[in-house]
């Protein structure tokens, strides 16, 4: 029989892009990044809600994703 693997502790990870990070500080810095990009004009936004508002106000389209 082989050695048992030790369970590695879960590392913090980004909900949006599923990358994992060494610690919470790096994750917080990463999550301030703009993960959402407008398909029409290329503008990058920080939240899905902000993306929906941008699309409705600027481009007059609804986002249903």
Protein Blocks (a to p, Z undefined) as FASTA:
>chain_A
ZZdddddddddddfklopacfblmlmmmmmmpcfbdcfklopacfbfklmmmmmmmmnop
acdZZ
